[in-house]
Amino acid sequence: MSVAHTPGPWKRHGLNVRSPYGCWICTLLDVWSDARTPKNQKMANARLIAAAPDLLAALEAALTAVEYYHEHEGCDAMLDQARAAIAKAQIED
């Protein structure tokens, strides 16, 4: 499958997330208009965003393993949840 997003790994630098090539992925605003969100929550959001490519790859690998064993274990709900999460990450706006 081809990757449409900027390849990882992404790294967090304060409230900024960058690609391995220094390309800015996003900046979590830390200005007066965003004052209702605590800084520690913004940092946690930045860490989660930076982990997105790794999380997607891990989930895809886990889905492959679960699909392999699905026939014997019957994990339909887990497969549906994994497929939905992968689809959410790959949907283009």
HUKANOR-V281517 format. One record per run of one state. SS is the DSSP state (a for helix, b for strand, c for the rest). FROM is the first residue (numbers start at 0). TO is the last residue. Records with the same first field share a line. If there is no record, write none. Layout:
SS: FROM-TO + FROM-TO
This chain:
c: 0-9 + 13-14 + 18-22 + 27-30 + 34-37 + 73-74 + 90-92
b: 10-12 + 15-17 + 23-26
a: 31-33 + 38-72 + 75-89
